[in-house]
Amino acid sequence: MKKILYVYVKGGAPLETAFPRIAACGELHVLALSPLPEAGKEIWEPCCTNITVHPGGLTPGEPVVEAIVEHAREVGADALFTLSEFAVLAVANAADRLGLAGAGPGIRVARDKRLMRQAWQAAGVPIPRFRRVDSAADLRAALSALTPPLLLKPAWGAGSVAQLVLTSQDQVADAWAEIEQALERGGQVGMNELYEQNTDADRLVEEIMDGTTEGWYAEPGYGDYLSVEGIVAKGKYHPLAITAKLPTVPPYIEVASTSPCVLPEELQRRIEEVSRRAVDALGLDTCGTHTELKLRADGELVVIEVGARFGGLLTTRQVEVVFGLDPIGMLIREQLGEPVDYPPAMLVEGGRAAASVAVVPADADGNPWKTQPLWHPEQVDWSSLLSPGSTVEPVPAFMLPAGTRVPEFDPSGGSRNWLGVFLLTADDAPTLLRDCRSILDGLEGALAATA
């Protein structure tokens, strides 16, 4: 049986989702470079042939790659895999050194948002205007050169952490200090790049493009951005399906993604083509992809980002529930050199509807909760929030401990605001949309009712 080495650090799909699908393809060996979660352990741990917890103390860069390579040789790994944004660069370098399938040299361009945008600019991919900023002085210059509002973000970040909106020069000093603090808080919970060193100092700003759902969606309630999930196999891009979104909570905190996308097929094919151009420009070899795009007036699109890995939370599970595809298993089989049956074109029609709902202490419109109830989702009367036939399933990996006092909403905290993540399914897309909003707007009151 072939052997797969999974490199674990914080991020990506929950292990109780990922590990059964990886183990179905071969022996699953785990190298944990950060503490493994206890949540869902009764599901994911039996999937593992063995688990090695690294003692830690690794300096970012080559020592991380060397640790992965050494362990891969010890277990005789036929494939290396990770789902974490923070580990993709190290794992790709290790795979290259071992002669195994991986993302290839293009991974650095896909990881550093500054290089990513430069590659897109050269390839004519539609993107917002942007500037690299290495100091507060650079940020002031960018505010003069670009058209506000601007989004300040870390070049190596993930999960919307440390993203700030700026409209004027008098915000610069406070914003520069705030992003420093937000990055430090993210580092304290393991949200650090494993390969490139000193990445917290790497930042960029870009113009915030006006988005709209007008001319795109026939029905209200969807966000003006979406993502395309896919796989690059030996340099060829295979888009699988679009994941729609609810509007973000300001500034740009994602709270729900839904499948299937209800856009007309003609519009989905246009999105598919722009996504292809964006992924192809990065020069990737073999990896999962998660491409985010913004919808604009008159049928225009701009590309926001491409991750050289699958979307986080329950994105792959949504694809599986709705379209019957197992993206994780497909990519593992591709890495092992086994035949994979890719759809001839991106799928646009599915069966049951599914969503990832990330609850934050704010409603769907971004209004912070007025109270700080105790977190007891297990005591909530979910039938009062959901439509008949809908189901909701908590994801242990992303749950605040039961009984914890809900913290105040932190606009710069990104995914650190998550109280809990839930898999929601419904009979159809309109019902799913209604139920997503019902949870986001009604859970504060439902929690209060449990007191």
C-alpha positions in Angstrom: 0.0 0.0 0.0 1.3 3.5 -0.9 2.2 5.9 1.9 1.1 9.5 2.3 2.8 11.9 4.7 0.5 14.6 5.9 2.2 17.7 7.3 0.0 19.2 10.0 0.0 22.8 11.1 -3.0 25.1 11.8 -5.3 25.8 8.9 -7.3 24.0 6.2 -10.2 21.6 6.4 -10.9 19.9 9.8 -9.0 16.7 10.2 -12.2 14.7 10.7 -13.1 15.7 7.2 -9.6 15.3 5.6 -8.1 12.2 7.2 -10.7 9.6 6.2 -10.4 10.7 2.6 -6.6 10.6 2.6 -6.6 7.2 4.4 -8.9 5.8 1.7 -6.0 6.3 -0.8 -3.2 4.7 1.2 -1.4 4.6 4.6 -1.7 7.9 6.3 1.4 9.1 8.2 1.3 12.4 10.1 4.1 14.8 10.9 2.7 17.4 13.3 4.7 20.6 13.4 2.2 22.2 15.8 -0.1 20.6 18.4 -2.8 18.4 17.0 -6.4 19.3 17.9 -8.3 17.2 20.4 -11.6 18.0 18.6 -12.8 15.2 16.4 -10.0 13.0 17.6 -12.2 9.9 17.8 -12.8 10.3 14.1 -9.4 11.3 12.6 -7.0 9.4 14.9 -8.0 5.9 13.8 -7.3 6.9 10.2 -3.6 7.3 10.9 -1.0 4.6 10.5 1.3 6.6 12.8 1.6 10.1 14.2 4.8 11.9 14.9 4.7 15.1 16.9 7.8 17.2 16.2 9.4 18.5 19.4 9.3 22.0 18.0 11.9 24.7 18.0 12.3 24.8 14.2 13.5 28.0 12.6 11.3 28.9 9.6 13.0 28.0 6.3 15.3 25.2 5.4 15.1 23.5 8.8 11.4 22.9 8.3 12.0 21.4 4.9 14.8 19.2 6.2 12.5 17.9 9.0 9.8 17.1 6.5 12.2 15.4 4.1 13.9 13.4 6.8 10.5 12.1 8.1 9.3 11.4 4.6 12.3 9.2 3.9 11.9 7.4 7.2 8.3 6.4 6.4 9.0 5.9 2.7 6.4 8.4 1.6 5.0 8.2 -1.9 3.2 11.6 -1.5 3.4 14.7 0.6 0.3 16.6 1.5 -1.0 19.6 3.6 -4.1 21.6 3.7 -2.6 24.6 5.5 -1.8 27.8 3.8 1.1 28.3 6.1 2.7 24.9 5.2 2.2 24.8 1.4 5.6 26.4 0.6 7.6 24.2 2.9 5.8 21.0 1.7 6.3 22.0 -2.0 10.0 22.5 -1.4 10.3 19.1 0.4 8.4 17.3 -2.4 10.7 18.8 -5.0 13.7 17.7 -3.1 12.3 14.2 -2.8 11.2 14.0 -6.5 7.6 13.7 -5.5 4.6 15.4 -7.1 3.9 18.9 -5.7 3.0 22.5 -6.5 6.4 23.2 -8.0 8.4 26.4 -8.1 5.3 28.5 -8.8 4.2 28.0 -5.2 6.2 31.0 -4.0 4.3 33.2 -6.5 1.1 31.7 -5.2 2.0 32.3 -1.6 3.4 35.9 -1.7 0.5 38.2 -2.6 2.9 40.8 -4.0 4.5 38.3 -6.5 1.0 36.9 -7.3 -0.2 40.3 -8.4 2.9 41.1 -10.4 2.4 37.8 -12.3 -1.2 38.6 -13.0 -0.3 42.1 -14.0 2.1 40.7 -16.6 -0.4 38.2 -17.8 -3.2 40.7 -18.2 -5.4 39.1 -15.5 -8.0 41.7 -14.2 -6.9 42.8 -10.7 -7.2 45.9 -8.6 -4.3 48.4 -8.6 -1.9 47.7 -5.8 1.3 48.8 -4.1 3.9 47.1 -2.0 4.3 48.9 1.3 7.2 48.3 3.6 6.7 51.3 6.0 4.1 53.8 7.1 5.7 56.2 4.7 5.0 53.8 1.8 1.5 53.5 3.0 1.0 57.3 2.9 2.5 57.4 -0.6 0.1 54.6 -1.7 -2.9 56.6 -0.4 -1.8 59.5 -2.6 -1.1 57.3 -5.7 -4.1 55.0 -5.5 -7.8 55.7 -5.2 -9.1 55.1 -1.7 -10.6 53.1 0.0 -7.6 50.8 0.1 -7.2 47.4 1.8 -4.0 47.0 3.8 -3.1 43.3 4.1 -0.2 41.0 5.0 1.5 39.5 2.0 1.6 36.1 3.6 -1.6 36.2 5.5 -4.7 34.0 5.5 -8.2 33.9 7.1 -8.7 37.7 6.6 -6.5 38.3 9.7 -4.9 41.8 9.9 -6.8 43.3 7.0 -7.7 47.0 7.4 -9.6 49.5 5.3 -8.1 53.0 4.9 -9.7 56.1 3.4 -7.4 58.9 4.5 -3.9 59.8 5.5 -4.8 60.5 9.1 -5.5 56.7 9.6 -2.0 55.6 8.6 -0.2 55.7 12.0 -3.0 53.9 13.8 -3.4 51.4 11.0 0.3 50.5 10.9 0.3 49.9 14.7 -3.0 47.9 14.5 -1.7 45.5 11.8 1.4 44.9 13.8 -0.7 43.9 16.8 -3.1 41.8 14.7 -0.2 39.9 13.2 1.3 39.3 16.6 -2.1 37.9 17.9 -2.3 35.7 14.8 1.2 34.4 15.5 0.2 33.5 19.1 -2.4 31.0 17.7 -0.1 29.4 15.1 -0.9 31.5 12.1 2.7 31.8 10.9 4.4 31.1 7.6 6.7 28.0 8.0 9.2 28.5 5.2 9.7 32.2 4.5 11.3 34.1 7.3 10.2 37.5 8.7 7.0 37.7 6.7 5.1 39.9 9.1 6.9 42.9 7.6 5.7 42.1 4.1 2.6 44.0 3.2 0.6 45.5 0.4 -2.3 47.7 -0.2 -4.8 47.5 -3.1 -7.8 49.5 -4.3 -11.1 48.2 -3.1 -13.1 47.6 -6.3 -16.7 48.3 -6.3 -18.6 45.1 -6.4 -22.2 44.3 -7.2 -24.6 41.4 -7.6 -26.7 43.4 -10.0 -26.7 41.7 -13.4 -25.3 38.6 -11.9 -27.8 37.1 -9.3 -31.5 37.2 -10.0 -32.2 36.9 -6.2 -30.9 39.1 -3.4 -28.8 37.9 -0.4 -25.6 36.7 -2.1 -22.2 38.4 -1.8 -20.5 40.2 -4.6 -17.6 37.7 -4.6 -17.2 33.9 -5.0 -14.6 31.2 -5.4 -13.7 28.5 -7.9 -12.4 25.2 -6.4 -10.0 23.3 -8.6 -7.0 21.1 -9.0 -3.9 21.6 -11.1 -2.5 18.3 -12.3 0.9 18.3 -14.0 0.4 21.9 -15.0 -3.2 21.5 -16.3 -5.9 23.3 -14.5 -9.2 21.4 -13.7 -11.9 23.8 -12.3 -14.4 21.7 -10.3 -17.2 24.0 -9.1 -18.0 27.5 -7.9 -18.7 28.3 -4.3 -21.0 31.2 -3.7 -20.7 33.5 -0.7 -22.9 35.6 1.6 -21.8 39.2 2.0 -18.8 39.6 4.3 -19.0 41.1 7.7 -17.0 44.4 7.6 -14.3 44.8 6.9 -13.9 41.5 5.0 -14.7 38.6 7.3 -16.2 35.6 5.6 -19.2 34.1 7.4 -20.8 31.7 4.9 -20.2 30.0 1.6 -22.8 28.1 -0.3 -23.1 25.4 -3.0 -24.3 25.1 -5.7 -23.9 28.5 -7.3 -27.2 29.7 -8.7 -25.8 31.9 -11.4 -26.8 31.1 -15.0 -24.4 28.7 -16.7 -23.3 31.4 -19.1 -22.0 33.6 -16.3 -20.4 30.6 -14.5 -18.5 29.8 -17.7 -17.2 33.3 -17.8 -16.0 33.0 -14.2 -14.4 29.7 -15.1 -12.4 31.2 -17.9 -11.1 34.1 -15.8 -10.2 31.7 -13.0 -8.2 29.6 -15.5 -6.2 32.7 -16.6 -5.4 33.5 -13.0 -4.3 30.0 -12.1 -2.3 29.5 -15.3 -0.3 32.7 -14.7 1.1 31.3 -11.5 2.9 28.3 -13.1 1.8 25.7 -10.6 2.4 22.0 -11.2 0.2 19.7 -9.0 -1.9 21.1 -6.1 -5.4 22.1 -5.1 -6.6 25.6 -5.9 -9.0 28.1 -4.4 -9.6 31.1 -6.6 -11.5 34.2 -5.3 -13.1 36.6 -7.7 -15.2 39.8 -7.3 -18.3 40.5 -9.3 -18.5 44.0 -10.9 -21.0 45.9 -12.9 -21.5 45.2 -16.6 -20.3 41.6 -16.3 -16.7 42.5 -15.3 -14.7 40.4 -12.9 -11.5 41.0 -10.9 -9.4 38.3 -9.3 -8.8 38.7 -5.6 -6.5 35.8 -4.7 -5.5 32.2 -5.6 -4.6 29.8 -2.9 -2.4 26.8 -4.0 -4.5 24.6 -1.8 -8.1 23.8 -1.3 -10.4 26.3 0.4 -10.6 26.1 4.1 -13.4 25.2 6.4 -15.8 22.8 4.7 -15.3 23.8 1.1 -14.2 20.3 -0.1 -17.0 18.7 1.8 -19.6 21.0 0.2 -18.2 20.0 -3.2 -18.6 16.3 -2.1 -22.2 16.8 -0.8 -23.5 18.7 -3.7 -21.5 17.4 -6.7 -20.4 13.9 -5.6 -16.7 14.7 -6.0 -14.0 14.2 -3.4 -11.3 16.8 -4.2 -9.0 15.6 -1.5 -9.0 12.0 -2.7 -8.7 13.1 -6.3 -5.6 15.2 -5.6 -4.0 12.4 -3.5 -4.5 9.9 -6.3 -3.0 12.4 -8.7 0.0 12.8 -6.5 0.4 9.0 -6.3 0.3 8.7 -10.1 -3.1 7.0 -10.2 -5.8 7.7 -12.8 -8.2 10.5 -11.9 -11.5 11.2 -13.6 -11.8 15.0 -13.9 -15.0 16.6 -15.1 -14.6 17.7 -18.7 -15.7 21.2 -17.6 -16.6 22.8 -14.3 -19.7 21.4 -12.8 -22.7 23.9 -12.5 -25.6 21.7 -11.3 -25.7 19.6 -8.2 -28.0 17.7 -5.9 -28.7 18.8 -2.3 -27.4 22.3 -1.2 -24.7 22.7 1.4 -23.0 25.6 3.2 -20.2 26.4 5.6 -21.5 28.9 8.2 -18.9 30.6 10.4 -20.7 32.3 13.3 -19.1 35.5 14.6 -20.4 37.8 17.4 -22.1 40.0 14.7 -25.2 39.5 12.7 -25.2 39.0 8.9 -25.1 42.8 8.3 -22.0 43.2 10.5 -23.8 44.7 13.6 -21.9 43.4 16.7 -23.9 41.4 19.2 -25.3 43.6 22.0 -24.7 40.8 24.5 -22.0 38.3 25.4 -23.9 35.1 26.1 -22.3 31.9 27.2 -21.5 29.7 24.2 -23.8 26.6 24.3 -24.7 25.7 20.7 -25.6 22.2 21.9 -28.5 23.6 23.9 -29.9 25.8 21.0 -33.3 24.9 19.5 -32.0 24.7 16.0 -35.5 23.9 14.6 -36.5 27.5 15.5 -33.8 28.7 13.0 -33.9 26.2 10.2 -36.4 25.2 7.5 -38.1 21.8 7.5 -35.7 19.2 6.0 -32.6 21.3 6.7 -29.8 19.9 8.9 -27.0 21.5 10.9 -23.8 19.8 12.0 -21.2 21.5 14.3 -17.5 21.1 13.3 -15.6 20.2 16.5 -12.3 21.6 15.2 -13.7 25.1 14.9 -15.8 25.3 18.1 -15.3 27.7 21.0 -15.3 25.5 24.2 -18.9 25.1 25.5 -19.6 27.5 28.4 -17.1 30.1 27.2 -18.3 33.7 27.4 -18.6 35.1 23.9 -15.9 37.7 23.3 -16.6 41.1 21.8 -16.3 41.4 18.0 -12.9 42.4 16.7 -13.0 44.0 13.2 -9.3 43.3 12.5 -9.5 39.7 13.9 -10.6 38.0 10.8 -11.2 34.3 11.4 -10.2 34.7 15.1 -13.8 36.0 15.6 -15.2 32.6 14.8 -17.3 31.2 17.6 -18.2 28.0 15.7 -18.4 26.6 12.2 -21.4 24.5 11.1 -22.1 22.4 8.0 -25.6 23.3 6.9 -27.6 21.3 4.3 -30.9 22.1 2.7 -33.2 20.8 0.0 -32.3 23.6 -2.4 -30.2 26.7 -2.8 -33.0 29.3 -1.9 -33.7 27.4 1.4 -30.0 27.2 2.2 -29.6 30.9 1.7 -32.5 31.7 4.0 -31.2 29.3 6.7 -27.7 30.7 6.6 -29.0 34.2 7.3 -31.4 32.9 10.0 -28.4 31.4 11.9 -26.3 34.5 11.6 -29.1 36.8 12.7 -30.8 34.6 15.2 -28.1 32.7 17.1 -27.5 35.5 19.7 -31.1 35.3 20.8 -31.1 31.5 20.6 -28.1 31.3 22.9 -29.8 33.8 25.3 -32.8 31.5 25.4 -30.6 28.6 26.7 -29.5 30.6 29.8 
